[in-house]
Each structure stands twice: as C-alpha cells, then as structure tokens.
Amino acid sequence: MAPFARAPASLHRCSGATQSAFGVLASAGGRLGRGSGPAPMATVMFACAVISFGRLLPLRQKRS
C-alpha cells in the first residue's frame, strides 16, 4: 500500500469493488454448471484457487 499512502480509502473502495465483481463472476460461473449439489461449488472453488496461485507465482519470483 506504500504507493497509495495518500489515498488509502480509495484503495480500500477499489479493493472491495474488485472483490465483489469477482464474487459475482464466480457465482455466475457456478450457475453455469449443469449439475446440482456440491460439485459446481467445488469446481468454482478449485478454479479460484488455481487462478490465485497462478497470480501469486510471478510476485514471488520478483522478490527473489
């Protein structure tokens, strides 16, 4: 947050809006599944975990 020291409230609002948008997209993705029960939710959770891990790797490589 160091680059955004002057406007932490704006950063917080933007972060919240982004989280909400991704939540809506994940929810819509779960609704696209044709099955019922826990399988669509597990698929969405797995996809979100894979995407998060994929976004984390470049950040870890920059620090080294």
N, C-alpha and C positions, 0 to 999 in steps of 0.2 A: 504494500500500500504506500510505500515511500513516494513514488511518483505522483500520487494523488493526495498528498498531505493537505493541500489547500481545500479540497472538496470531498471529505470523507462521506458526507451524507449523499452526495451524488453517486459516489461509487457504491454505496450501500443500496441505493434505489436501483441502480443498474444491475447489480448482482441479484437482487430479489426478482426483478423483472425477467432476467435471463433464466433463473431457476424456475419461475412459473411457466415460461414459454417451453422449456424442456420438459416440464411435468405434463403440460398439455400434449406435446408431441408424443411422449412416452405413453400417455393414456390412449391417445388415438391409435398408436401402434399396437397396443394391447387389444383394442377393439377390432382390429383388422384380422386377428386370429379367428379361425373358424371354430375352434374348439371351445369347450366350456370347462370350468373348473380351474385348477391351479396352473395348468400348462401355459396359457397365454401370459400370465403374470410372471411366471418363472422365465419365460423367453425374454420378456421385456427387461427383467432384472439382469439377466445374463448379458444381454446386448448393451445395457447401460454400463455394466462393469467392464466389458471389453473395450468400449469406447473410452471410458475414463482411464483405464490402464494404458491404452494407446496414446492418450493425450499426456499422460504422466512421463512416459519414456523420453521424449525429446527434452523435457525440462530437467530430468536427472542427468542427461548426457551433457547439457550445457554447463552444469555446475562442476563437473569433473575436470 
